[in-house]
Amino acid sequence: MRSAAVLLAATLLVLALPVQAQERTPAQRQTLADIAYVLGESHALRQACEGAYDQYWRDRMIGVTDTEAPDAALDRRLKEAFNAGFASRRAEFPECSRASRMAEVAAARRGQGLASRLAAVRHQVDPREAEARRQAEQMEQMETDLSLRP
């Protein structure tokens, strides 16, 4: 079950590329709202089992809005969608159960599909920029590996 959540989180990382919501088409903005709804659902379902202090999916939602830098109208729409998804699943699954865990997996799969669809319409990246990013990521990984050595 956690693997589906990990897949969704990894797919949401694709959203971390700098593209602001103002550049999004109406269909892409709707997909962002749908993602926000699923993140709200996921937040409620995870809290049902992990406790009210768990903020994993809420933090991911904050990351999406920070990355997208939406205009005021879209920001409000995303927050409303997140809260609606949360309220819906909180009412349906107030306690942890096998059904709530299955709903969490289903929400993660829906979210992964939405994020993949949104990522597929990303603007083309200059090959030189892509290579520079790849090299920077490799350097960061090497630094991390070295810092983990005793």
Secondary structure, DSSP 8 states (H G I E B T S, - for coil): -HHHHHHHHHHHHGGGSS--GGGS-HHHHHHHHHHHHHHHHHHHHHHHHH-TT--HHHHHHHHHHHHH---HHHHHHHHHHHHHHHHHHHHH-SS--HHHHHHHHHHHHHHHHHHHHHHHT-----HHHHHHHHHHHHHHHHHHHHHT--
